[in-house]
Structure formats: structure tokens, C-alpha cells
């Protein structure tokens, strides 16, 4: 999550009168299903999102809003937006929700994510015929939150990347041979660093997605959008070392491994795919071994974008990162302040000379 959800709760203030028939103070989780699951705007909205990460993020936002409406704590996981009467919300209620969000110590981007989730679930209610067009248009007519915060995450120095891969290389069998986990994890770190993939994109890679002759990865990103990313020579060597151990059979490029470091396979012989969380676990393990500061997968993605921007224009960087808009890509720039200072120092120095230096001499001439 971009921002912590443990911030102080907004000041308690009741909803406008008659917000929901079940309770004038808000939604009531114990009141039973308001709509059938097949016509639940909450489930339909989350179901149409393109990735598991998007579904997870927007579910958190909708559940936050639900708990605001019910008066429960934001971290009360027993209260969710499923089966709640979202179609009862009107403009006075959504304006109240916006006011509650505004009181939270969240970044403007995270506040706007909650508004986007609210608009999304209300649009599903409208498409289901549970909300009239006029009521829907009024309910979603909410001003976005303004302001700017520095991007979350960190820039990962090359020294830390090298230390992570060195920790993988140090993973050896009693006989001194590289382990399967060490070879796989070194290739994973190299690909995350050099290609900037999301966790879900990395674990979804198949063997056939890597063109070994051309050193190209074919990636399926958010919204089922395909892109091709070139692999540099260093990363290609790490991939080749891993593939020499993995083999050339079909299946995930980075499968799950047994405790002994061999590829874990299903009954049909196909390798098992890792879960996205496993990528974070791998980085946590290797950062601990390398005695570096914690590194998350998205830190490597931000670092890839930050390193690429000076070498390519924003449009090319957005294409390689799988962003629909370069403006999104620019928000990922986490280059350290030292680089900005160096760039400013490289600017030209103006010549210090008066433009009027000859005027005085002219006045002295006969």
C-alpha cells in the first residue's frame, strides 16, 4: 500500500440523515446481504480490474470507506464492502465520505485512489440499474485532492544490487556447487533491476517468453497489455546460468523450488508457478544475508525507471515500464538528491561582466 492505513481516525461525525434504511448512522454489516452476489457492485467492480494487485488495492480502499460509514476502525478486517447497499449513496453521502478521507493523514494520490474506488463501485451500481443516471452523476461529482508528495520507495544503489547478487552466489551446496535457489534468485534480482517488472509480471513469465537469441522478454502487464523489454548482457548471463539448471521445458521461467533446490513440478510434470508474495520473501531473505537495508520489489522497479529516464525519453521509459501515460512514469523518479545537485552544478556559469563597461569610456572621449 502506498501509505500506511494506521493513521489517526477521522473525527467522528454522523452521516447526513437517512443515509441508509438499515441505519441512519451508516451501513450495518449485520443487517444481512443488501443485494445478491451476482448483482453486488463491490464484487463486480473488483472482478473487472485487470490484476490481482489492483483488486487488492481497491478492495482495501472500499473496505476503508465501508468502515467509515459503519463507524468501525479502519483496520477491522471483519467489516468489508461486500453485500453492502452502495446503491443507497447519494451526493450528500459521497461528499461526507470525501470529507472523512480528507481528514486522514494520507498522500493526495492515496486519497484520490479511494475516490476512484468509490466512483468505480457506484458506476457498477448504475450499470446494474440500481442507481439512476442523475443520482450517479451527482454522487460521483467530487473534486479530486490536490497537492504533491515525494514518491514513496527508495532508490537502490548499484552497490546494494551487487551485494544482493553476491549473497545469491554465496548460496552453495556442501560440495561447493551453486544451489538452484541461488542461481534462480540471482537471475530474479538481475531481471527486476534491469527490466523493472512488477511482482505479478515476473512470476507470470513463462520459459517461452524469453527470446534467448535476441535477449528479449515478452511481458504481459496490467490490463492484459503486452510489451517487449530488451535484456542487457549482464542479466542475460544470469538468466543463462539459471536456465542451465532449470532446463528448457515449458512452464514458469522462475518456478517454485523444493527444499533441495530442484524445480517443484505438478502431476503433469509442469513446474509450479510462484506467488507474487514469494518475490518479496526472496528479496527479504537476500537483503538479510547481504546485510543491506531492506529492499522491496517495487523499489527495484522505481530504480529501473529512475535509471532509464536520463538515458531515454519519458515516452520510451513509459513503454518499457508498462505505463499508459508518461506522467505516471515521472512519478516513479526516485533519483537521489545528489544527482539533482550534480545536474544543477553542470549548468553553464554566466559571464560576470557589465554590459555598460564601454559607456563610461565613451563619455570621457573628446
N, C-alpha and C positions, 0 to 999 in steps of 0.2 A: 504494500500500500504506500502511496507516495508520502502520506502524512500519518502521524500517529492518531489513533482513534481513542486515545486515553486522555484527551484534553478535557478541561473542565466542562461540565454540563452547562447548557444554556439556562438562563434564568427561567424558572418555571412560570409560565403564563398560560391560562386556558385558551383553548381554541375558540374561534368565533362560535356563536350559538348554533346549535343544531347541525354540527359538522357531520355527524353520522347518526342514523336512527338508533344504533345499538347503545351509544353513549354520547352525551353532549360534550364529553371531555376528549373524545378521540376514538380510535379503533379499539376494539375489545377482542383480544386474542382468544378468550374463552367463549366467545359468542358462537363459535362454530363456523363452518365454511360459508362465505358470502356468495361464492359462485362455484360452479363445478370446475374441477381441474382443467378440463378441456377448454373452458372459457375463462380461465384465470389470466388476467392481463400480466400479472407478475411472472408466471411460468412461461407464457408465450413470448414476452419481451426477452427474458433471459435466454430462451431457447433459440431465438433467431440471431443472437450475437455470434460472431464468427469464430471465436476462440474461447478456450477454457479460461484463460487469463481474463478476458473481457467479461465473461459471465461471472467470474469470481469477484472482480472489482465492482461491477454494477450491482451484484447481489448485496455486497457489503453496504453500498450507498442506499439501496432501497430498504434494507433492514434498519439502517440508521434512522431513516425517515419514519419508518413504522414505529420505532421505539420513541421517537419524538412525539408522535401522535398518541401513543398509548401512555406516555408519561413514564416509561421504563428507562433503565440505564442503557446507554448506547452499547455496552459490552454484554448485554443479556442475550446470549445466543439462543435462548428458548423462544424469543419473540422474533418472528420473521414476517415478511410481507406476503407470504403465500396465503391464499384464500381470504385476503382482506378486501374490503369494499372500496377499492381505489376509485371506482366509478362514482362514488358519492362526493369526491373532492370537487370543489368549485374555486373560483378565483380567490375568495377571501381566505380559503384554507391553504392554497398553494402560496399565497402572499405571506401567510403566517409561517409556513414551513421555511420560506426563504429567510424570514426574519430570524428563525431559530438557527439556521445554517450560518447566517452572518455573525452570530454570537460565538460560534466555535472558533477555536484557535487553529484554523486550517489555512492552507495556502489558497489564493484565489482559484488556481487550477483545480484543486481538490473540491472546493466549494462548487465550482461550475460542473464538476463531474456529478455531484449529487443532483443538480438541476437537470442535467442531461438524462440521468436515470429516471427522475420524476417525469420529465417530458416523454420519455420512451414508454413508460408504463401507462401513462394517460393516452398516448397515441394508440396503444393496443386496445385500451378500453373503448376508444372511439371507433376503431376498426371493427370491434365486436358488436357495435351498436348499443353498447351500454352507456355511452356518453354522447350527447348531441354535439353537432358541429359547433354551435355557438358556445356551449359550455366548455368544450375542449379548447377552442381558440382563446377564450378568456383565461382559462386555468393555466395555460402554458405561456401567457404573455408576461413573462418575468424577466426583469433586467438582469443581464449577466453580472457577475462580480468582477470588478476591475482590480488593478494593481499588478505587481510583479514580484516574484520571489526568485532568488537564485536557484538553479536546477538542483534537485536532490541527487544524492550519489556522490561518487568521488572519481577523480582521475587516477588511474592505476599506472604508476611509473613503470618503465621498461625493466627496471631492476627487480620489481616485485613480480612481474610476469616471468622473468628469468628464474627467480627463486622458486616460484610455483612449479615450473617445469623441472627444475633441478630436484625438487622434492619427489616428483614422479619418477625421475630417473634413478633416484636412490632406492626406490622400491624394488628390491631384488629377492630372488629365491635363495635358499640356503646354499645352493651351488653357485650363486653369483650371477645368475641369468636374470634379465629384466622380466618382471612379472607382467601378466596380461593386464592387470589393473593399472600398473604404472605406465605401460605403453598406451592404453586407451585414454587414461586421464591426461597424459601429456598432449595427446592429439586433441582432446576436448579443449584444454586450455588454449592451445595454439589456434584452433578454429574460432573460439569465442573472441580471442584477441584480434585475429586478422580478418574476421568476417562479420563480427558484430551481430551474431544471431541471438534471437530470443531463446529462452529455455525450451519452450514448446517446439520451436522450429528445429533446434538441434536434435532433440530426441526423436523427432519425426523423420529425420534424414534416413534414407534408405541407401543401401550399397550402390544401387543403380543411379542415385542422384549425384554421385561423384564421378566426373569425367576425368579419369587419371591421365589420359593422353593430353588433354587441353588444360588440365588443372582448373576445372570449373565445378562449382557446386550449384545445383538447382534446388532452390528453396521454395517451399510453399508457406507463405506468411498469412497474416491476418486477412480476413475476407477472401480466403482461398486464392490469393494473388501470388503468382509465380514470379520469381526473379532469379537471375543468374549472377553469381558472385565469383570473381577470379580468386584463386588461392595462390598466395606467394610461395616462393621456393622453400622458405623455412617451414611453413605449415605443411607443404606437400611432403617434405621429408618425414615429418612427424606422422602424417597420415599413412605414408607408405610403410613405416616401421610398425604401425598398429595393424595395417591390413595384412602384413606378412604373418602376424599372429592370428588375426581374426579369420582370414580366408576370404574367398571370393564368392561365397554363397549368398543367396538373396536374403533380404531382411534388413533390420535396422543397421545403420552404419556404426552406431555406438550402442550395442545391446547390453543387457544386464549380464553380469558375470557371477559365477559361483564363487564360494569362498576360496577355492583353489585357483581362481583366475581364469577359468575356462568359460567359454560362452554358454550361457544358460539357454536351453532350447525347449520349445514346446513339443508336444507329442508328434507333430508333423515334421519335426526337425528344424523348424524356423526359429531363429533367435528371438528372445523376448525383448520387447521394447522397454526402455527405461521410462519412469515417470519424470515429469519436469522437476519435481522436488529433488530427485536424485542428483541433478546437476548442481543445485545449491549445496547438497550434502558433500559432493565431491570437492567443491571449492573450499568448504569449511574444513574438511579433513586436510587438504593440501596446504591451506594457509596456516593451519596449526603446526603441521610438520615443518613448514618453511619459516616459522616464527615471524610471520609478517602480520600486518594489520588485516582484519577480516575483509575479504573481497566477495562481493555478490555477483551473480551472473550479469545483472543489469549494469553494474559498474564497468564491466568489460565492454558491454555494448556502447555505453556512453563514451568510454575511452576510444573505441574504434571510430566513432563519429567525430570526436574531437580531434583525433589524429588525422582523419581524412579531410576535414574541412580546409586546412591550409593547402592541401595537395590537389583538391578538386573543387569545382563549384558546388553550390548548395543543391542544385538540381541533381547532379550526378550522385552526391552523397545521399540525398533522399532516396534515389532509386536503389542504391546498394543497401541502404538501411531498411527498405521496405516501408517507407513513409509515403502517405498520399500527398503530403504537402511539405515543401522545404521549410515552411515556418515551424512545423513540428520538429524537424531535424535541428534547426538552430537552437531550440530549447534544450537540446541534449549536449550543448557545448559546455564541457566542464574543464577546459584547459586551465591550468593553474595560473594564478595572478602573475607569477614570474614571467610567463610567456607574453602576457599582455604588456608588462613593463618593458620587456626586451623589444617588443614590436614598436612601442612608443619611442624608445631610445634610438631606434633605427631610422626614425623620421628625419628629414633634412633639417639642418640648422640654418635659420635665416641669417644673411649677412648683416652685420651691425654697422650701418653707415648712414649718415644723414642724407636725405635727398636734396637738402638745401645747402650742401657744403660749398658749391660753386657760386652761390648767390652773393655771399659776403665779399668774395674776391671781385666780383663784377662791380659791386658798389664802390670799391676802392680804386678802380681804374679811372684815369683822367678822361 
